[in-house]
Amino acid sequence: MVKNKVVIKERDAWADLANFIGEMVAKYADAMGLDQLPDPDNYLRMKRMKQLYMELYKTEKIEKFRSIIIPIERNAVA
């Protein structure tokens, strides 16, 4: 049973391969368990959170480093 079907008016060199792959995915979707795959939005959200955390960590590390250097420079000038 095909749930979704796309009709393409123009055919090119890749149309037969795309059609074959689409039919195979539709045929074996239940056996592959595609409905049980994890939500990609959750993965992308977690990836973005990790990226933001790493940027924050870099910023905090730089600020900590600057706070250590500044007093040393002040003592050297005095």
C-alpha positions in Angstrom: 0.0 0.0 0.0 1.5 3.3 -1.1 0.5 6.2 1.1 2.2 9.1 -0.7 2.8 9.3 -4.4 4.6 12.1 -6.2 3.9 12.7 -9.9 6.7 14.1 -11.9 5.9 15.4 -15.4 9.5 15.7 -16.6 11.8 12.6 -16.4 15.5 12.8 -16.4 18.4 10.4 -16.1 17.9 10.0 -12.3 14.2 9.5 -12.3 14.3 5.7 -12.6 16.7 5.4 -9.7 14.7 7.8 -7.5 11.5 5.9 -8.4 13.2 2.6 -7.4 14.5 3.9 -4.1 11.1 5.4 -3.3 9.3 2.1 -4.0 11.8 0.1 -1.9 11.4 2.5 1.0 7.7 2.3 0.7 7.7 -1.5 0.4 10.1 -2.2 3.4 9.1 0.8 5.6 7.4 -1.5 8.1 10.2 -4.0 8.2 12.8 -1.2 8.7 10.9 0.3 11.6 11.1 3.9 10.3 8.3 5.0 12.6 10.4 3.9 15.6 13.4 6.1 14.7 14.2 8.9 17.2 12.8 12.4 16.6 15.4 14.3 14.5 14.2 17.6 16.0 15.3 16.4 19.4 18.7 15.5 18.1 19.1 18.9 16.4 17.9 20.6 19.6 20.5 18.7 21.7 23.2 19.4 19.2 22.5 23.2 19.3 22.4 23.1 23.1 25.9 21.5 23.1 27.2 24.1 20.7 25.8 26.9 22.8 27.3 25.4 25.9 30.7 25.1 24.3 30.6 28.8 23.2 29.6 29.8 26.7 32.4 27.7 28.2 34.9 29.3 25.9 33.6 32.8 26.9 33.8 31.9 30.6 37.3 30.5 30.2 38.5 33.7 28.3 36.9 35.9 31.0 38.6 33.8 33.8 41.9 34.1 32.0 41.5 37.9 31.5 40.7 38.3 35.2 44.0 36.5 36.1 46.2 38.5 33.7 44.9 42.0 34.5 46.0 42.1 38.2 49.5 40.9 37.2 49.7 43.7 34.6 48.6 46.3 37.1 51.4 45.1 39.6 54.0 45.3 36.9 53.1 48.9 35.9 53.1 50.1 39.6 
